[in-house]
Amino acid sequence: MTRARVIQLGLLILLLGGVGYILFRLLGLDEVSSGIAAEAVLVFIVIAWTGSYFLRVVTGKMTFIEQRKRYRQAYDQLTNSKLEAKFASMSQEEKDRLIEELENEKNVI
């Protein structure tokens, strides 16, 4: 989430508090009760928002993790296609030599 988006959300919550206060006043509550009711609604919204964040953390559905998975998948696909093209362009002798070197390294490990 960008800084601008966080500022927008903060202003929206502030505005929502003011609108809630006015709405509760129009419904007939006194000033103190309207303030408490508007504050209670905002606290509930913030707790629900924070709870949804923790749920995404626990389930691994965070935006950064999802972006990283997509990037890694695209990177692996591109790398594999380049390696396959490079291997296909090699002569049979080069392919055999490469396979032999890889098997020797595999046996060492």
Long-range contacts (C-beta under 8 A, 24 or more apart in sequence): 1-63, 13-42, 13-45, 13-46, 16-41, 16-42, 16-45, 17-42
